[in-house]
Amino acid sequence: MSALSPSQATPNDGTRRRGLIRAWLDSTSDPGEGNGDRVDWPRILPFVAIHFGALTALWVGVSWAAAALCVAAYAIRMFGITAFYHRYFAHRAFRTSRLVQFLGALLGNAAGQRGPLWWAAHHRKHHKHADTPLDLHSTEQHGFLWCHAGWWTTKRAFRTDLAQIRDLAKFPELRWLDRFDWIAPVAFAALMFGVGATLGAVWPSLGIDGWQGLVWGFFVSTVLLYHATFTINSLCHKFGSRRYATKDRSRNNAWLAVLTLGEGWHNNHHHYPVAARQGFFWWEFDPTYYGLFLLAKLGVVSELRPVPERVLDDAPGPRRAA
């Protein structure tokens, strides 16, 4: 469709454009009427644009420094998702101060997976209704592609269900992050450009510049973050082992545990969701828990909720907890 000139635009056109801009800038805007299960293409244009941004790696090239920046940006923001968005906000698996709570929410928000209240509310509903018709991302009910990412792009999934997160909604700073959930990702993108430009200026031999920093440190790492996180909804309900006979189809997958810093022990997690660790035994790789354990030793977080002995005793095989 060609763009209309100002003289051709009708009031309805202007209202529609203003509504779209509000939808991008303010997540409390009304998603409107229509089929709630259809992809809301105008609203998810930033999500699509980030994927196209990753493709510009073909033009800016790559250096060892850019690749290292990509890995670092991926790992630190994945920790924001796994430790704070998931284990803290969704499950309250440990305690921390209000300041660290906000910083953890900011770090998770920088991953581009919407606000902390929205994320926690959806995840709590997933645990209540896992693999039933009320579960928005169930492979059993909706198919693999819908479960992996399709549900995330719809009007039905857009609103934050405050009824699910009353304990979190009382904090105005978290509501602000949830409302303006684009600010942290944009700031992180600017930071990556700045890091790349600074490294290139100080150490030209690294072969990195601001554009490589932006593309690899933000666009590529963010796309990898999206789809690694989404695999827990999709692949971890299809492939892997089932230690516990949960009512859902959750599975443990060691490969996905590596990609997601320990989230791949999904059957463990569905059996006992409130533990700070998801790798219940010492051989189950769980870097998120190792990070939380270190933060607890430093006094940054506290009261990491353990896996009870009765839960370990329910597991077949060796009983050696880490």
N, C-alpha and C positions, 0 to 999 in steps of 0.2 A: 504494500500500500504506500503510495507516495505521500510525503508530508504536505500538510495544508499550510498555506500562508496565513498570517494573522487575519487578513481580511476575509479569508474563506472559512476560518474556524468558527464553529457555532459555540454557543455557551455550553452545550453538552460536551463538545470536544474538550473545551478548556477544563470543565469540571472533571472529566475522565482523566486528563493528564495530571491535574493536581491530585486526584485520588491515587494515581499510580505512584507519584513522587512521595506522597505520604506513606504509602505501603512500603516503599523502600526505606524511608527514613524513620518511621515510627511504627513499631510492631503492634501497637494498640489500635491501629487503624482497622476499620471494619473490612474484612475480606470480601464482603458483598454476597449476593445471592448466586445461585447456579448450582451445578452438579459438584458437590463437595469432594468427589473422588476423582475429578478430572485434574490433569496437570494445569496449574495456574501459571501459564507461561509468562505473562507480563511481570508477575511478582517475583518469579525465580530467575529473572534475567541476570542478576549479579552472580548467582550460583553457576549459571551457564557460562558467563563471561570469565569466571575464574578458570574453568576448564580450557577455554580458548586461550587464556593468558598463559597457561602451562605449555601450550603448543608453540609459543614464541621462543621457547628454548631452542628450537631449530634455527632461529635467526641470531640469537645472542651468543650461542655456543655455550661451552661448559669448560670449567677449570676445576682443578682439585679443590681449590678454595670454595668455589660455588657449590660443588657437591658436598663438601663438609658442612657448609652453611645450611644446605637443604636438610641434611641428616639431623643437625642440631636443632633447627627450627621445628622439624617433625617431632623429635623426641621430647622437647620441652613442652610443646603444646599438647602432645598426646598425654603427657603426665597431667597437664591441666584438665584434660577430659577424664582420664581414668581415675586419678586420685581425688579430684575435687568435684567435677560435674557428676561423676558416677558414684564413687564410694562415699563421698561426703554429702553432697546435696541430695542425691537420690536416696541414699541408704543410711546416712548419719553414722557411718562406721567408725568415726573418731571425733574428737572435739578439738576446737582451736579458737583463737581469738577472733573478734569481729574484723580486725584489720587483715589478718591472714585469710579469713573467709572471703573478704572482698578481693584480695590479691589473687587468690586461687580462682575465683569466679572470673576475674579479668583475664587470667592466663587461659582458662578454658574458652572464654569468649573469643579470644584472639584466633582460635582454630576455625572460626567461621561456622560453627554449628549452632548458631542462634544463642539465645540468652540462657542463663543458669536456671531460671524458674521454668522456662519452657522445656528445657532438656529434662530436668528432674521430674516435672509433672508427667511427661510422656513416658518416662522410664518407670515411674511408679505404677502407671496404668498398665504398662506391659507386664509387670510382675503380677498384678491382680488378675489379668485376663490372658496370660501367655498361651498362644496357640489356640485360642477360641475365636469366634467371630468378632468379639469386641477388641481383639488385639490388632492394631492398625498395621503392624509389620510381622505378620505370621506367614511363613512359607506354606504352612498347611492350609491356610484359609485363602490366601491371596496370590500365591505364586512367587517365584524367586525374584524376578526383577522388581516387582512391586514391593516386596519385603526389603530388598536391598536398598532402594533409593526412591522408588515411585511414591510411596506414601508421604515422604518428606516434602514433596512438591505440590501438595494439594491444599485446597481451601480448608478442608475438614481438619487437617493437621496443624493449621496455622496458629490458631489462638492458644494462649497459655491458659491451661485449666487451673485457675487459682485454688479451686477446692481441693486439689491434690497436694498443694504445697503451702498450706496456711502457716506452717512453722517457718517458712522462708520468706513469704510475702510480707512479713512485718518489717523487713529491713528495707528502707527506702533506697539505699544504694544498690541493692540487688534488683529492685523494681526498675531503677533507672537503667542499669545495664541491660535488663531484659527488654526494656522499651526501645532503647537505642543500640540494638545489638550489632550495628554496622561500625560503630566507632572503634572498638578494639581491633577488629581485623584491618581496617584502613590504617590505623596507627602502626600496627605491626608491619604492614606492607611498606610504609614510609621508613620504619626502622631498618628493614632489610635493605632497602635502597641505600640508606645512609651507611650501614655497615659495609656493604659492598664497595661503595664509593670511597670510604675511608681506608679500607684495606688496600684498595687499588692505588690510592695516593701515597700511602705510607710504605707499602711493599709492592712496587710495580711488578716484581718477579712472580707474584702470585697469579697474575693474569686475570684478575677479577675486576669488575667495575660495578657501578651502581645498578645498571640494567641486569647484569647477571645476578646481583644480590637480590633484586626484586623478583625476577622470574624464578630462580631456583629457591631462594629463601622464603618466598611467599607463595607464588602461584603453584609451582610443582609440589612443594611440600604440603600445601593445603589440599590439593587434589588427592595426594597419597593419604593424607589424614582422613579425608571424607570416606574414601572407599575401604580403608583398613577398619575404620570404626563401623561402617555399615556391614562388614562381613560378620560381625558378631550377631546381628539380627538375621542375616541370611545363611551364611555358610555354617555357623555354629549351631544352627537348628537342622542341619542336613548331614554334616560330615563330622565324624569323630566317635568317641566312645562315651558310653553312659554308665558312669559309676553308680549313680543314684537313680532310683525309679521315680523320677519326678512326674507330675501330671502333664507337663509340657514335653517338647521334643528337644530340649537343650542337650548339647553334647560338649565334651572336652576335646579341644583341638590344640595340640602342642605348637603347631606351626603358626596358628593365629595368635597364640599366647606370645610368641616372639614378636610378631608384627604390632601387637597392641599392648605391649608392656604388661602382660599377664591376664588380659581379659579373656583369653581363649579358654580358660578353665571354666566354661560357661555352665556346665552341668553342676559342678561344685557350687557355683554361685547361685543357681536357681534352687538348689537344695537348702542352702543357708545363705541368704542374700546379705545379711547385715555384718558379716565379718570384714575386717580391713584387708584380709588376704583372700585371694581366690585360688592360688596354688596351695592346697591344703597340706601337701607333703613336701619334704625338702627338695625332691627332684622335680617339682613342678615350678618352672621358671616364672617368677612374678616380680619383675623389676619395680612395678608400682609399689608393691608392699615394701621392697627393700628401701625405696626412697622415703616412704612414710615412716619406716622404722628409724632411718637416719634422722628425719625431721623430729621424731619423738625424742631421740637422744639429745638433740639440740634444743629441745624445749619449745619448738615451733608448733607442734601438734601434741595431743595427749590422748590417753584412754583409747588406744587402738583396740577395737573389739576383736577378741580372739575367736578361733574356731573351737567350740566346746568339745570335750573328750567324747561325749555321746555321739556327736556328728562324725568324728573320726572313727569311732567304733562301728558305726553303720557301714563304713566303707569296706569292701572286700579287699583281700590282699594285705600287704605289709601295713603296720600301724605306726610307722615312725614319722611323727610330725616334725616339721623343721623347727 
